[in-house]
Amino acid sequence: MTNKLRTPAVAAALALAATGLLPAAGAQATPREPRACAGLTLSEGWYGDNKARLEGLMADHCRTKGDKPVAVFDWDNTVIKNDVGDATFYWLLRNDRVRPPRHGDWSTTSRYLTPEAAAALGAACPADVRTLPTATDTACADELLSVYGNGTTTGGKKAFDGYDHRRIEPQYAWLAQLLHGWTPRQVRAFATAARAENLAAPQGATQQVGSSKVTGWVRYYDQQRDLIRALKASGFDVWIVSASPEPVVDVWARGVDVAPDHAVGIRNTTEHGRLTSHLKGCGSVRDGEDRMITYIDGKRCWINQEIFGVRGPAAERVQPAARRQVFAAGDSDTDISFLRDATGLRLVLNRNKNELMCRAYDNGDGRWLVNPMFIEPKKRKTSAYPCATTGYTAPDGTAAPVRRTDGSVIADQQDTVY
């Protein structure tokens, strides 16, 4: 689909004249009642003039005709505090809901899993069971938790290697891949149970997983709920694009009145109605190649493909302005590509992420809005963001300077919004 904005009152009048529906000379025209533009009901938590600028964006677009302008939100730590993928993974381990790989071969769970990690998982976890007994088997739970959470084995060996760092984060993808053998409906049930526990737990709560204490609570940001409501009331088409598994995102997105058909996450391939350890592709990446998820440049691809209908390799490229989101919101370097693509405003929650904050503070076109996190905001980063040296992560994982579209290097930036 396209999302071209039509010119407002003048074009409408010309269209009426062409159809002969304008009132005759001297006749009293009956004015049309304009649709009221929605505003934000919450002021607390918004930094500086961010609230006013967001309301200005909605006012600019709420009376436009034609296709709706698109707004895209990242999910974890953007719409909510903490991470729903983590919350679901912890629930899976505490409730024995991870299935072992076929024949105990852990390399089949991710093409990027190192031999050292596959061996460590094989040694720690039983193979001849229907589901892993991670609620009671501390060694197995600890190994899974370390590989997923730290990207290393409990022995300190690198767990994933050989991937494009701008297209996929194997640790994120691995959660979706570990859902193999379950149906999407079952995964949504797991996510629903995890959601109930994490919303009911007091702020700051922890939970025991294996031998570790991990985060045990999640909260929706009231300000983001309010913003999503106001955007929708102003005529925006609101989407969620997340690097958590899609069935999990579907469950949580309902809490901000975003339906599953407007929530995009990591998608598994299926066999006989059950999820496999392989992933759906985007752009030039075919299903089962497992080389691109909703992560950095992969988010751009999935947005272009699923929201704007761009197919094939073209989905990996920046589209003309008329086929891009007007508004975007994110909190991490994982969101940088789709934030840069937004043509109107780009809302950034400050979590001290190098590349994202370098670009947001550089603010070359004046469209970046930086806001502290709405719950437990980060303290000011005392040192400058290393934009001119190591703020950018290249596809091969090496650090490099952060560059503007014209190739110029962004100077180191100070943290001023906290």
N, C-alpha and C positions, 0 to 999 in steps of 0.2 A: 504494500500500500504506500501511497505518498502522503505527505503532510504539508502541503503548500498552504501558506496563509494568504487569504484573499484580502485585497484592499477593502477598507470598511465603507463608510457612508457614501462616498462619491461613486464608487463602483456600484453600490446597491441602487443609487438613484438612477444611474445610467441604464441599469438593467430594467428598472421599472419603466423608464421612458420608452425603451425599446418595445415593451409589451403593451404600451398604451394605457398603463395602469396608474400613471400620475394624475392627480386631480386637474380638472380643467382650470384655465386662468380665472382667477378671482374666486374660485371655490375654496372653501375652508378645508385644509388638509387635516386629517385626524392623526396626531402624532402617535407613533408606536411607542409603547412602553419598553424602554431598554431593560435588558436583563441585569439585575443587580450583580456587581462583581463581588465575589466572596473575599473575605479578609481572614486574618488569623485571630483567633480568640485568645490565644496565650501570648503574653509578652515576656514573661519570666524566662530567662535562659538565652534569649537572643542577644547577640553582641552588637554594639554600635547601631548602625542603620540597616543591619541585615533584614530585620522584619519589614521595614519600610520598602526595601528594594525587592523583596519577595512579593509583597503586596503590589508593588508597581508592575512587576512582571505579569502577575495574574490580571491586573487591570488592563494591561496592554493587549492581552490575548482573549479576555473573556467575551468580547463582543465580535470576534472574528467569525466568519462563516467558512464553510468548507470543512476539510479534514481537521480533526482535532490536533492541537499541538501535543507533542509527546513529552512526558516527564519520566525519567528513569532513576530509580533509587537502588543503590547497593543495599544489602540487608544487614549483615552482622556488624554491629557497632556503628551502623548508620541509622537504621530505623529502631534498632534495639540495642541495649547495653549487654555486652558479652556475645557469645557465639552459639547459634543453634546447632551447628554441626558438631561442635564440641559437646554440647548438652546431650545430643542424641547418641554420640559415640560412648560417652560415659554411661548412659542408660543401657546401651547394648551390652557393655562389659559387666555392669552390675546385675544384669538379668539373663546372662547366658544366651545372647541372641546373635553371636557371631558364628557362622558356620566355618569349619575347617576347609581348606582347599582340597580338591580331588587328589587322592593319593598322598596327601600331606605335602604337596609341592607348592610352597609359598610363592615361587617365582611366577606362578600363573595368576596371582592377584594383582600384579603390576609389572609391566614390561620394564620399568625403571628401577625395580627393587634390586639391590646389589646382592651378589652371592652371599656375602657376609650376613646381610639381614635375613635372607631366606633361610640360611643355616641356623641363625639364632632363633628365629620363630619356630623352625622345625624342631629344635632341641627343647624349647620351652613349652610348646603346646602339643597336646595329643592329637593324633590323626584319626583314630578309630572311634570317633564320637559323632553324633548328629550335630550337636552344637558344642562350642568350647565352654568348659566349666569355669569361666572367668570370674564368676561371683565368689568362688572359693579357691581357685587355682591362682595364687598370687604371682607365681613366676610367669605364667602365660599372660595374665593381665598386664603385668609390668612391661613385658616385651612389646606387646601390642601398643600400649600407651606410649612407650618411648619412641617407637618407630613412627607412630602417627603424630605425636606432639612435638618431638624433638628432631625428627629426621635422622635419628641415630639409633643403634642398638643399645641395650643396657650396658654393653661392654664398650661403648663409645665409637663403634664403627659406623661409617657413613651408610645410610639406609637406602638412598635413592641417587641415581646418577644418569647422565646421558640424555637430558631433556632440554627443551627450549624454555628458558626462564621467563620469557615474555608471553608464553602461550599456555603453560600448564604448571601447576604446583602439585607434584605427585603426592604429597601428604594429604592435601585436600581431596584429590581424586581418589586416594586409597580408601577413604571412608565410604564413598559411593561404591567402590569395587568390593569392599567387604560386605556389602549388602547382598551379594550374590546368593541366589537360592530362595530369596523371599519375593513375594509379589509386591507391586507398588502399594496395594491396599494394606498389606501387613506392615510395610515400612511407615505408611502414614499413621497406623495405629501405634507403632513404637514412638514416633515423633509426638503424637498426641499425649501419650503417657509422660514422656520427658518434658513436654511443654507444661503440663499440669504441675509436675513436681517443681520445676524451676520457677514458675510464676508464684507458687505458694510459699516457696522458701524465703526466709527473710533476706534482705539485701546484705551482701557480704558472706552469705552462708557457703560452706564447703561441703564436699561429700567425699567418701572414701572409695577409691578405685584401686584395686591391688594394694600396694603398700603406700600409695600417694594420696594426699589431700588435694582435691581439685575444685575448681569453681562449681558452685551448686545453685546458682540463681541467674535469672534473666529478667529484664524489664523492658517493656516497650517505652520508647521516649514519647511522652505526651505531646511534645512540640512537633515531632514528626508525624504523629497521628493527625494532629491538627493541620499540618501543612498538606498532607495527602488529601484530607477531607476538603480543604479549601481549593487545592488544585483541581480536584474532580468537579467541585461545584462551579469552578471558573471555566470548565470545558476542556480541561486537559485529559489526555489518555495516559493514565498512570500505570507504570510497570515496575516490577521488582526483578533485578538480575543479580544472582548470587552465586558464589562459589561453594555453596553447600548443596547436598543432593536435592534434586527437584521435589521429590515427594515430601521431604522435610520442609522445604520452603513453602510448599503449598499449604501445609498445616498452619504455619506461623503467619503467613501473609493474610489469612482470613481475619486476623486480629486488627488489621488496619483497613479492612474492607476491600482488599485486592483479591480477586478471584484467581483460582489456579491457572486459568488460561492467560493470565497476565503476570504470571510468576515463572521465571526461567532460572533453572539451576543446572547442576551437573546431571546429565541424562545417561543412564545405562542403556545398553542394548538389552533385548529380552529374548528368551527362548521358552516357548510354551507358557507364556504369561509370567515367567519369573525373570528377575534381574540376573544378568550375567556380570562377570568381572570386566567386561569391555564397555566402552563408552561411545555414545553418539558423536558424530563428527560435525564440523562446520566448515564452510568455505571449500578449500581444496583438500581438507582432511576427511577421509571417508569413515563411515561407521566401523568401529572395531580397531582403528589404527591407534586410538588412545593418545593422540598428540595435541589435542586442544580442548580446553574446558573454558568455562566462564571466568577467565582470569587474565588481567591486563589486556593484551591485544585480542585474546579470545573473547573477552566481553564485548569488544567492538564487533567481532564477527557474529556472535550470537544475537546481538541487538539488531544488526543490519539484516540478518537472516530472518529472525522470528518476528520482529516488529515492523520492519520496512520491506520485507519480501525480497531482499537481494540474495540471489543464489550464486553458487559457485565461488571461484576465487575472488570475484568482485566484493564479496561480503567481508573480506579481510581488509579492504581499503577504506579510507575516509571517503564518505559520500558527499555529494553536493549538499549545500545547506538546507535545501528544501526537503531532503530525505534524512535529516538528523534530528535528534532530540533537542528540544528547546531548553529544557532544564535537566540537570543531573545532580545527584548527591552521592557522596562517598566519603570514606574515612582513611583509605590506605593506598599504598602504591599499586595494589591490585586493581584499583579503580581508575588509574590515571588516563587510559586511552579513551574510555567512554566519557569521562569528565571533559577532556579536551575537545571532544567532538560536539559538546553541547553549544548551541548557537546563542542562547540567552544568558542564563546564569548558571554558575557551578558552585554548589554548596559543599564545603569541606569541613568535616568535623576534625579538629586538631588532635591527632594521636601521635604527633612527633614523627611521622613517617617521612623519610628524607626526600625522595623524588617528588612526592605529592606536595609537601610544604614548600619545596623549592619553586615549583611551578605556581602554586597558589600565591605565595608572597611576591614572586616576580610580577604576576598579575599584568602581563603585557597588554591585554586588551580591556582591562577593567571589569571583567565579568566574573572574577573569582570572589566568593564570599567565604571567609574563614570564621568559624564559630567554635568555641570550646565545646567539649562533650557536655551533654545535658545532665549526665549523672557521673559523679566522680571525675571531673575534668582533670586533664593532665596539668602538672605544674609547668612553669615556663622552662623551656630548654635553655640552659645557661650558655652552651656553646652554639656557634653558628651551624646551620645546616650545610654540609659539605657539597654544595651544589657544583662548584667549579672543579671538583676533583673526583669524588666517589659516590655522588648522590644517585647515579643511574646504574641499574643492573642490566647488562647486555644479555642477549639471548644465550650466550655461553656461560653466563653467571659471573663474568668479570665485572668489576666496578669501573665506572667511567664518569666523565662530567655530564651534567644535565644540560641539554642543548634545546634552544628554541627551534621553531619550525624552519627558520632561515639558517640554522647551523651555528649560530652564535652561542657562546657558553653563558649560562646564568651564573652570576656572581653568588658567593655564599650569602645566605639570608639569615637574618636574626628572627627569633621567635617573638612576635609582638602581640599575638592573640592567644590568651591562656586564661 
